[in-house]
Amino acid sequence: MTASATDRVVTAGVDDLRIARYAALAIMLGVVEAGFPSPLPGVKPGIANIVTLLVLWRHGWRDAAWVSLLRIFGGALVLGGFLSPGFALSLCGGIVSLAALAAAQYLQRRWFGPVSLSLIAAFAHIAGQLGLARLWLIPDNGLIRLAPVFFGAALVFGLANGLICARLLKEHPTP
């Protein structure tokens, strides 16, 4: 069989394989986390975000964005929630979080480390989710009463994930 002018061969490069491995790890952590009991709907530790933080720190925002979006789409497909309201909330939170990290990546690393970036991402994620929920799912201003609970969870889990990321970076420095 001969190749024609329209046949294309696409090969995965080193960067593609690295992103795929990180995304697979993040999807796996997201699936594991889905088995955790949740005290409130939508309140989860976000342990897969540790992978995104590691990628951001080691490889930059572009790779972190790919890993995060692949995790959101892949996790939704694996768990059977693709195109559900939960998927929309996750995607919106992820996009707002990535936008915040895009701006935060230019902050001085000696003052803003993995913990700071994790907190920025967690608060942005919750803000994006609450904004979409208010605009689409619960068009009532009463939703604002739940904001302290969700932002409190973002503080706790953002801090925990950032500390875990910082520890991993310390124990396993950039190769």
N, C-alpha and C positions, 0 to 999 in steps of 0.2 A: 504494500500500500504506500503510495507516495503522498507527500504533504502538498496541499494546495496553498495558494497565496492567502487564503482566508483562515487556514489552520493556525492556531496559536498554541504555543507551549508555555505554560506558566509554571515557573518553579518558585518554591518558597525560599526566601533568603534567610540569613542568620537572624535578622531582626524579626521576621515573620514567625519563625519557629520559637524564638524567645517569647514573643507576645502570646503565641498560642499556648505555650506551657504555663505562663502566668495566668492566662484566662482560664485554662482548664483547672488550675489550682483554685482560683477564685470561685468558679462555678461549683466545684466540689465543696468548698467551705459554705457556700450559699445553700446548697442542698442539705448539708449537715445541719446548718442553722435552722432550716425550715422545720426540722424535727424538734427544736427546742420549744417548750411551752412559753407562751407569751402572756404577761399579765394584762396587757391591753392590745387590741388589734393595731398593728402597725408599729409596735414598739419591739424592736429587735436589736441585738448588739451590733450587727453589721460587721461580723468578723471577716467577711470577704473583702472589706475595705482595707484591711491590713495589707493585702496583696497590692491593691491600687497605690497605697502610700509607699510601699517598698519600691514599686516600679517608678513612681513619680520621683522619689529621692535618687534612685540609681540611674534611671534612663530618661527622665524628662516627662513633660506633660503630654506630648503626643502619644507615647507608648502607654502612659497611664490612662489616657482617654480611650484608647483602643481596648485595653484590658477591662476597664469599667463598663464600656458599652457592650462588649462581647459577653461579660458576666451577666449583665441585665437581660440581654436577649437569650443567651444560652440557658441561664437559670430558669427563665420563664418557660422556655420550650421543654426543658427537662422536667419541671414541676407541673407542667400543664396549665400554666396561667397566662400564656401568651395572649395579648390583646384584652386582658381582663382589666378591671379598674385598678387592681393591685399592681399590674404591670405598668399601667399608665402612671401611677403614683411613683413607682420605683424609677421609671425612666425620667420623669420630670425632676425628681429629687436628684438623680444622677447627673442630669444635664446642668442643673443649677449648681450642684457641688463642683462639677468640672469647671464651670465658668468661674467660680470663686477660686478654685485652685489655679486656674490660668492666670488670674491676677496675683495670687499669693506666691506663685513660683518666683517672682522677682524680688520678694522680700529677702533681706539679708539672712543667710542661713545660720549665722552665729546667734541671731536673736529669734529666729523663727525656724524651729526644728520640726521633726515629725509630729510631736505632740501638738504644737500650734497649728500645723497644717491639718491634722486630724480633727481638731476642734472646729476650725474654719469650715472644713468639708461637712462635718456632722451638722453644724448649725445651718449651713446653706441647704443641705439635703432636706432637713425638716422644714425649712422655710419654703422650699419648692413644693414639697408635698402638701403642706397646709394651704399654700396658695392655690394649687390645683384643686384640692378638696373643696375649698371655699368657692371657687369659680364654677366647678363642675358637679361635684357629688353632693355637697351640703351647702347650698346657697343661702346660708343664714349666718348672721354675725355672731351667733351663740358659739360657733366653732372656736372663737378666740379664747373661750374659757378653758379649752383643752391645751392651749399653747404652752402654758407653764409646765405641764406634765411632759409634753413632747420635747420641749427645749431642755428640761431637766434630764430626760433620758439621753438627749444628744450630748449634754455635758458629761454625763457619767460614761457613756459608751465611747464617745469621742476621745475622752481622756484615757480610758482603758486601751483602746485600739492604738492610740498614739504612743502610749508607754510600751506596748508590746512591739510595735514597729521600731521604736528607738532601741529597744533591747536586742531585737533581731539584727538591726544594723550594726550595733556594737559588737555582738558576738560573731557576726558574719559580714565583715567589711566588704566593700565593693571589690569584686575579683579583679 
